[in-house]
Amino acid sequence: MNFLDEEAPPPQRKLLIPPVLDALGVDELGAYIIDLEAEILRVKAAISAKEAHKSAAAAFFKAPPGAGG
């Protein structure tokens, strides 16, 4: 292993395996778009929940005013 291998970021997991679009008809492609849009909304909701949790934790552990540090 050389130095450059150690600095390479780990490969990202592929969470979605897209279908071969050539095999789908127009109606199936439209349904696929609806499914993807629903999944995008679900992921955005999960991100919002995680950000809210992170903000709440940060506020909880924030040093009180005048504590100095």
C-alpha positions as CSV (number, residue, x, y, z in Angstrom):
1,M,0.0,0.0,0.0
2,N,1.4,3.4,-0.9
3,F,0.8,6.8,0.7
4,L,-1.8,7.8,-1.9
5,D,-4.0,4.8,-1.1
6,E,-4.1,5.8,2.6
7,E,-5.5,9.3,1.7
8,A,-8.2,8.1,-0.6
9,P,-11.7,8.5,0.8
10,P,-13.6,5.3,1.4
11,P,-15.9,4.4,-1.5
12,Q,-19.5,5.6,-1.0
13,R,-22.3,3.0,-0.6
14,K,-24.7,2.9,-3.5
15,L,-28.1,3.1,-1.8
16,L,-30.2,3.0,-5.0
17,I,-29.7,0.6,-7.9
18,P,-31.4,2.3,-10.8
19,P,-33.3,0.1,-13.2
20,V,-32.4,-0.1,-16.9
21,L,-34.6,2.7,-18.3
22,D,-34.7,1.2,-21.8
23,A,-36.7,-1.7,-20.5
24,L,-39.4,0.5,-19.1
25,G,-42.4,2.0,-21.0
26,V,-43.6,5.5,-20.7
27,D,-46.2,4.7,-18.0
28,E,-43.6,2.8,-16.0
29,L,-41.2,5.7,-16.3
30,G,-43.9,8.0,-15.0
31,A,-44.5,5.7,-12.0
32,Y,-40.8,5.5,-11.4
33,I,-40.6,9.3,-11.2
34,I,-43.5,9.4,-8.7
35,D,-41.6,6.8,-6.6
36,L,-38.4,8.7,-6.7
37,E,-40.1,12.0,-5.8
38,A,-41.7,10.2,-2.8
39,E,-38.4,8.9,-1.8
40,I,-36.8,12.4,-2.0
41,L,-39.5,13.7,0.3
42,R,-38.9,10.9,2.8
43,V,-35.1,11.5,2.7
44,K,-35.6,15.3,3.2
45,A,-37.9,14.6,6.2
46,A,-35.2,12.3,7.7
47,I,-32.6,15.1,7.2
48,S,-34.8,17.7,8.8
49,A,-35.4,15.4,11.8
50,K,-31.6,14.7,12.2
51,E,-30.8,18.4,11.9
52,A,-33.5,19.2,14.5
53,H,-32.1,16.6,16.8
54,K,-28.5,18.0,16.3
55,S,-29.7,21.5,17.1
56,A,-31.5,20.4,20.2
57,A,-28.4,18.5,21.4
58,A,-26.2,21.6,20.7
59,A,-28.6,23.8,22.6
60,F,-28.7,21.4,25.5
61,F,-24.9,21.2,25.8
62,K,-24.2,24.9,25.2
63,A,-22.3,26.6,28.0
64,P,-24.5,28.9,30.1
65,P,-23.9,32.6,29.6
66,G,-21.1,34.0,31.7
67,A,-19.5,30.5,32.2
68,G,-16.3,31.6,30.5
69,G,-14.3,28.9,29.0
